[in-house]
Amino acid sequence: MSAEITVDASRENIVELRNVSVNYGSAIALNNATHSVISGEWLGVIGANGAGKTTLLRSIARLTSYSGEVFVDGRATSELSRKEFAQLVAYVPQKPELPPDMRAIDYAALGRMPHLGYFGAEGPNDREIAGNLLERLGLSLLAERHLATMSGGELQRLVLARALAQEAPVLLLDEPTSALDLGRRVEALELVDELRLERGLTVISAMHDLSLAAQFAGQLVLLDAGSIVATGTAAEVLEEKLLDFHFGTQVRILHTEDGELVVVPRRTKPKGPHA
Amino acid sequence: MSTNRTSSTASSSRNTARSRLKVSAPVSARIPLLVTGLVLIVVVLLSAAIGPADVSLSTVIQVLLSHVPLVHFHSAASNSAFNQAIVWDIRLPRVVLGGLVGAMLAAGGASYQGVFRNPLADPYLLGVAAGAGLGATIVIVANSGSTALLPVAAFIGGAGAVTLTYLVGARFGGRSSGASIVLAGIAIAAIFTAAQTFLQQQHAQDLQAVYSWILGSLSLANWSDVWLILPYLMVSTAVLLAHRRLLDVLRLGEEEASSLGLNPQRIRLIVVAAATLGTAAAVSVSGLIGFVGIIVPHVVRRTTNASYRVVMPVSIVAGAAFLILADLVARTIESPAEVPLGVITAFVGGPFFIFVLRSRRAHEGVL
């Protein structure tokens, strides 16, 4: 899956976490996380609810205070200005704020903020970048529509367009497909993957659906109670006993004919008489 | 619809489909500004012409022209001392002051709605009105009769109350939450209003003076009021206009704005400080005129575009026109008596607001 990556000749670490811990009061949300992400890679962050997936993303995104160090492109993020950081890392939260009466093109153009001065307005070049992205994501006919009139799938792509307008090499996605139906989910992830290959992006995404994580993420990080408990490829991490233990349930892992892994949850209580 | 097209030669190396790409025009305030600007001019001329003493529109224009520097316009009408006194000395200061106050209240309202991401925010949200009311009441009850210190006291009270609100909100609410500042504003406003009401009850003989100040009036307007508040209003509106694009980014919420490289807390502080400075100055000469700060930005938002690039400049012009018109009604409807200006803004503004709410985009569920 990573064969076509163009920027990975150097294989350098673009994102590095060193002993990153986050506490919310007495609760430990992230415990001494250390991990490196190679440029151009798609890292899937998996784990049960509350395992620390979002916290991991937010500490990379500088949206939560943490101890330890995060490096992006070899520079400690704590030493970068807000603007410099926003030119390196684009973050899409799980539920982005979507002002209903904003036009799609203006929303996408907000992604150009990190490249503008404090009082500077976006120029024709910035609007062209935003317009090209709408076209790339199949939204050019909706450019002047208000967000209130767009569907969930269209909004998802629009949010991606805004993040890509930042032209940052690292893209953080928190549960990017949680609001989409099955078909739109695969579509959205395939789009992210195409863009990753086209632009040499590094993608770090929290993912609920383990089968989709297996299909799209080249590397996985499994979190439990704030600690990284397993890392590696899907084949290495998605192992029945490991998942049973860390998700507190029972799963079965199936292998499809074309070599994909499918993770199926199993019910733990016997079937009732009329089920 | 958009009119711009990217040049097809500039990016010839790209595929041809992209070179024909249509780039949507940026949000523009030009047309709404033109329309509201024309309305403002008409309203100014009408307001200068209408009143107990009849002055024709052409006389008004001639008197105005005679005051334009470098034009050296003179005519029989403009040379008349009577016309000069009515138009230039009596009506025009009131019209200009009304315009300035209306523009400021509308800009302040739009700003507060932007930084607190709350469509119900108005410029009095953080205690300007309560503070100014207390300041004015102290002066009125302390030396009945003299009102020279009244604007100063109202200004200090208004700006002081908001400063206190900000300190309390930031001290106890943490730096991330605009909500804690709004809650602090409610508490501070309640305390200041209680103090003001207590003072007012203790000095029942001044009740009339206090009450008429609180309801808002421009009846004592003169050119020195205009010069007094003009510097504050110019600084304030310049800062607010300069931040109109950043207010658009804040519409995404603090986290997303900060992941786009902004510092939302600092922007909020700057915008609130500027809006408060201007609002306190406006209130100090006009009293507490309600409703303008909510109704004007909302009507602009719903009839034109929700972007602050449009809402901010157009609200300033529309706010000026609205308040001049409201003041015209206030001083003519029961002439020679005057109806409090705050009564008119609410009485005229309320139904109009409801009409706009009903007619436009209600089906989209856009607040």
Interface residues (C-beta under 8 A of the other chain):
Chain A: A61 R62 L63 S81 R82 K83 F85 A86 Q87 V89 A90 Y91 P93 P96 E97 P99 P100 D101 M102 R103 I105 D106 A109 L110 G111 M113 P114 Y118 F119 A121 E122 P124 R127 E128 G131 N132 E135 S140 A143 E144 H146 A148 T149 Q166
Chain B: M1 S2 N4 T6 A17 R18 L21 K22 V23 S24 P26 V27 A242 R245 L246 D248 V249 R251 L252 G253 E255 E256 S258 S259 L260 G261 L262 N263 R301 N305 A306 S307 R361 E364 G365 V366
